[in-house]
Amino acid sequence: MRIINIINNDLVIQKQKLEEELERVLNLTDTNTEDKLKQALELINKLSMVTASFATWELYQSKEKEN
């Protein structure tokens, strides 16, 4: 089904965007440590949510294949 591929791709893209943004924030030189820390932690939280969503989605797919 196309929707399954769309969901997979969307989760992968979200994860890649967040990883890129986190890398960018960590490499900033003109931002103080407190702001960098706040931004990095927010991105890590979002990345954790996307990673958990992806794991849940993969689990759902494997259960559906069994049925």
N, C-alpha and C positions, 0 to 999 in steps of 0.2 A: 504494500500500500504506500502510496505517495506521502500520506500524512505522517507515517512513521519516519520516513526519511527526512521530512521537513522538521519534525520535532528533534530528531537526532542532530541534524545540521544546526538548528537554532541553539541547542544546548552547547554544542562544540564552539560555535561562534561567540556566544556569550562568555564562555570560559576563556577563550583566546583574547577577547577584548579586555576582560578584567585582568588577565595576566600581563598584557601589554601595558595597561594603565598602571598596574602596580609597579612594574619595572620602571616606567617613566617617573613615577613619584619617588621611588627609592633613589633614582639617579639625579634628582633635582639638587642643584647647588645653591639656588637663591631662596630656599625656603628654610625657615628655622626648624629645629628638631621637633618641637611640639606639634607644629602644623603637619609636618611630614609623618609623624607618628599617627596622628589622628586620621589623616587621609589613608595611610597604609592599612590601619586596622579596619577602617570602613570597607576598603576593597577586599581585604582578607575575609571579612564576614560575608560579603556578597559572593566571593569566590567559593567559600565553603557551602553556601546555599546552592549554588549552581552545581557544584560537585556532588552534593547529596542528591539533588534532583536528578542528575544524570545516572547515579547509581540506582536510584529508585526506578527510573525509567527502564534501565537495562534489566533489572529484576522483574519488572512487569512484563517486559517482552519475552524473557525466558520462560515465565510461567504461562504466557499465552501460547507459546510454541508447544509446550507440553500438552495443552488442552486440545 
